[in-house]
Amino acid sequence: MQFHLNGFQPGDPEILDPAARLPAAPADASFPDIRTCIVEQKPDRLLIGQADGIACRTMEMFHAHGFAERVAREACWINETTFWKPDEKKPGQIARSGRVQDVEDGLSEFPHVVINQARVHDFFLDIMRKSASRMEPFYSRRVQDLQVEPAAGPGEHAVTVRLERIDDAHRGEVETVRARYVVGCDGARSVVRKAIGRELSGDSANHAWGVMDVLAVTDFPDIRYKSLIQSASDGSIIVIPREGGYLVRLYVELTKLDVGERVAGRNITPDDLIAKARRILNPHTLDVKEIAWWSVYEIGQRICDKFDDVGEAEVATRLPSVFIAGDACHTHSPKAGQGMNVSMQDTFNLGWKLAAVLKKRCAPRLLHTYSAERQAIAKELIDFDREWASILASAKGDGADPAKTQDYFVRHGRYTAGTATRYRPSVLTGEAAHQHLAKGFAIGTRFHSAPVIRLSDAMPVHLGHTVKADGRFRIFAFADAGNPAAPGSAIRALCDFLEGSAESPVRRYTPAGEDIDAVIDVRAIFQQGHRDLAIGAMPPLLLPRKGRHGLHDYEKMFCPDLKSGQDIFDMRGIDRARGCMVVVRPDQYVAHVLPLDAYAELAAYFDGFMVQTN
Ligand SMILES: Cc1cc2nc3c(=O)[nH]c(=O)nc-3n(C[C@H](O)[C@H](O)[C@H](O)COP(=O)(O)OP(=O)(O)OC[C@H]3O[C@@H](n4cnc5c(N)ncnc54)[C@H](O)[C@@H]3O)c2cc1C
């Protein structure tokens, strides 16, 4: 973590100074100059319940926000998953049929963990509170409706939102907010979605699910493993061990509902869930001592055709100003554990784009890419969820094939870990013409981190952890095998171009007076060991002077971790003879792979969506 750039400041470096508005660490500064208003109908923060699975990819995103370590410490780690099926000799009882490693080796440096959604909210609230804007949600306010002024031009406050206050002291009062952009993260019954005329469509056959977080005594041996259990005639349950070592979540698959039927009409009670869980777990016992939270909810696999307020036919002529994210635009079963994960990835995708447009760094048409990218991902999730649900269902009763279930689970591990997301070529995602230069950084997928050694201080770090949620693009320049300090080296030539040429995206898109890495952050990775290179001989762009004192930033250069045998060039298939550039988006996705001397292609990529500020 870097701080003290603009002067020594005592105290907790994570708490940014609202008065100075000069972030000690730009990486954590969020966007204090953008006024954001979060409204929530609940009277206060979430305390218990709802989703709990945190995929590896989500942990990577949490690291970019600065709280992955806290989650890892507090959460329950899912290391292995077990599978149970009807006992062949006694079909009325279950028997373990398999056990697999939950996440394949090397898929991510972070584990798959489980923690209450309420704690995830707490971590986000905490970083909001520590940010320079000291942001807090406005509780007890319900969105009634919103209207978009069609004639408003770009940059105008085109959206008017009416909020009903629902706390006792202000009940009935209506507040009006005028906004340039509105994001509806208001769940499956989204008012924002309805206001922009979008509908969730998909399966009408809803599934009812019972979920309960319990403290229980049981002789089921895998109660501290994620376990998928299929009984002969009572359906299935999923056991999810929870944080703290004692709590466990049981997902109990209930019944299919009739068209239009609500699960509330079935009057299902916690005792019904416990009774069903006991029948499925037979011959094992389940003595529930306390129910911390329970819910019964219906899930249809549904999706909106578009995640903003611009129809497909108007994309060329209108800009979006209202967006929907999460359950507001896609719903699916909890079987794949994706609801919260995919929803947060939606807003991670959208957040930096909104900030870039509001800060006039990127052209507003960039906002069209949110719906285009995330709708395709949500559609894949729905298809996966449907297939997974049918495999679980077909494994019930006669003809059940639990081996198929286990095989499918293993084959789709990357998907459930959240690392299979791949954005298609677009203005933001390059074509794969030079992919062979870095086979392990697939264009359109998330930047797969690997260990490296920082040149300035021999610190072992993860290269991907330099990508913070700060809205900046990164260019990782992987050097060829030659001496990077030599006058004619490809790295030096690239740095000279980026620092000095009028065509350079770094020069073109960095506002006057801001640090050289304020918009595009250039870092280099050399093939030599860190003791074989002299930091002072490297191009000045890699040792930039920053902040009001013009201090050197020493954290731009890295070497392979040769001592541990983890050479990033081998791990990620980098062409050692030629090296390459890997361009990474602010949301950690690989935007492009280019040769080190592809200056024109690099400039053309950024020219496609950025706005010149100089
Ligand atoms: C009861 C319940 C149980 C769930 N259990 C599981 C589970 O066990 N496993 C799983 O994977 N997923 C579960 N989910 C789904 C999972 O929680 C979601 O996929 C995930 O939370 C999506 O986040 P979201 O922000 O899009 O929606 P939500 O988490 O639903 O959040 C929407 C928020 O908007 C607020 N809101 C709604 N309307 C308005 C309005 N008009 N004005 C102001 N605020 C409004 C709501 O109060 C809520 O806080 C559950 C959802 C619910 C509702």
The ligand as a MOL file (V3000), in Angstrom:
LIG
                    3D

  0  0  0     0  0            999 V3000
M  V30 BEGIN CTAB
M  V30 COUNTS 53 58 0 0 0
M  V30 BEGIN ATOM
M  V30 1 C -34.8590 -13.5560 0.7700 0
M  V30 2 C -33.7470 -13.8230 -0.1890 0
M  V30 3 C -32.9420 -14.9180 0.0120 0
M  V30 4 C -31.9010 -15.1870 -0.8560 0
M  V30 5 N -31.1200 -16.2310 -0.6010 0
M  V30 6 C -30.1130 -16.5150 -1.4310 0
M  V30 7 C -29.2750 -17.5660 -1.1690 0
M  V30 8 O -29.4760 -18.2550 -0.1930 0
M  V30 9 N -28.2430 -17.8010 -2.0310 0
M  V30 10 C -28.0210 -17.0350 -3.1360 0
M  V30 11 O -27.0710 -17.2670 -3.8950 0
M  V30 12 N -28.8060 -15.9970 -3.3930 0
M  V30 13 C -29.8370 -15.7300 -2.5770 0
M  V30 14 N -30.6190 -14.6870 -2.8250 0
M  V30 15 C -30.3000 -13.8940 -3.9970 0
M  V30 16 C -29.0910 -13.0210 -3.7270 0
M  V30 17 O -29.1910 -12.4710 -2.4550 0
M  V30 18 C -29.0360 -12.0270 -4.8270 0
M  V30 19 O -28.6830 -12.6960 -6.0520 0
M  V30 20 C -28.0700 -10.9200 -4.6110 0
M  V30 21 O -28.2580 -10.3560 -3.3530 0
M  V30 22 C -28.2920 -9.9050 -5.7070 0
M  V30 23 O -28.0530 -8.6360 -5.2140 0
M  V30 24 P -28.9290 -7.4110 -5.6620 0
M  V30 25 O -28.2750 -6.2240 -5.0140 0
M  V30 26 O -29.0870 -7.4060 -7.1150 0
M  V30 27 O -30.3650 -7.6250 -5.0520 0
M  V30 28 P -30.8290 -7.7060 -3.5390 0
M  V30 29 O -29.8210 -8.3580 -2.6990 0
M  V30 30 O -32.2060 -8.2810 -3.5710 0
M  V30 31 O -30.8820 -6.1880 -3.0600 0
M  V30 32 C -31.8510 -5.2840 -3.5050 0
M  V30 33 C -31.9470 -4.1730 -2.4980 0
M  V30 34 O -32.7720 -3.1630 -3.0090 0
M  V30 35 C -33.6710 -2.7520 -2.0090 0
M  V30 36 N -34.8750 -2.2680 -2.6930 0
M  V30 37 C -35.7460 -2.9870 -3.4240 0
M  V30 38 N -36.6990 -2.1900 -3.9320 0
M  V30 39 C -36.4220 -0.9340 -3.5190 0
M  V30 40 C -37.0530 0.3340 -3.7190 0
M  V30 41 N -38.1480 0.4640 -4.4600 0
M  V30 42 N -36.4930 1.4210 -3.1430 0
M  V30 43 C -35.3600 1.3110 -2.3870 0
M  V30 44 N -34.7380 0.1430 -2.1670 0
M  V30 45 C -35.2530 -0.9740 -2.7320 0
M  V30 46 C -33.9090 -3.9840 -1.1780 0
M  V30 47 O -34.3450 -3.6390 0.1290 0
M  V30 48 C -32.5500 -4.6440 -1.1900 0
M  V30 49 O -31.7390 -4.2130 -0.1280 0
M  V30 50 C -31.6650 -14.3660 -1.9710 0
M  V30 51 C -32.4730 -13.2590 -2.1670 0
M  V30 52 C -33.4920 -12.9710 -1.2890 0
M  V30 53 C -34.3470 -11.7430 -1.5070 0
M  V30 END ATOM
M  V30 BEGIN BOND
M  V30 1 1 1 2
M  V30 2 1 2 3
M  V30 3 2 2 52
M  V30 4 2 3 4
M  V30 5 1 4 5
M  V30 6 1 4 50
M  V30 7 2 5 6
M  V30 8 1 6 7
M  V30 9 1 6 13
M  V30 10 2 7 8
M  V30 11 1 7 9
M  V30 12 1 9 10
M  V30 13 2 10 11
M  V30 14 1 10 12
M  V30 15 2 12 13
M  V30 16 1 13 14
M  V30 17 1 14 15
M  V30 18 1 14 50
M  V30 19 1 15 16
M  V30 20 1 16 17
M  V30 21 1 16 18
M  V30 22 1 18 19
M  V30 23 1 18 20
M  V30 24 1 20 21
M  V30 25 1 20 22
M  V30 26 1 22 23
M  V30 27 1 23 24
M  V30 28 2 24 25
M  V30 29 1 24 26
M  V30 30 1 24 27
M  V30 31 1 27 28
M  V30 32 2 28 29
M  V30 33 1 28 30
M  V30 34 1 28 31
M  V30 35 1 31 32
M  V30 36 1 32 33
M  V30 37 1 33 34
M  V30 38 1 33 48
M  V30 39 1 34 35
M  V30 40 1 35 36
M  V30 41 1 35 46
M  V30 42 1 36 37
M  V30 43 1 36 45
M  V30 44 2 37 38
M  V30 45 1 38 39
M  V30 46 1 39 40
M  V30 47 2 39 45
M  V30 48 1 40 41
M  V30 49 2 40 42
M  V30 50 1 42 43
M  V30 51 2 43 44
M  V30 52 1 44 45
M  V30 53 1 46 47
M  V30 54 1 46 48
M  V30 55 1 48 49
M  V30 56 2 50 51
M  V30 57 1 51 52
M  V30 58 1 52 53
M  V30 END BOND
M  V30 END CTAB
M  END
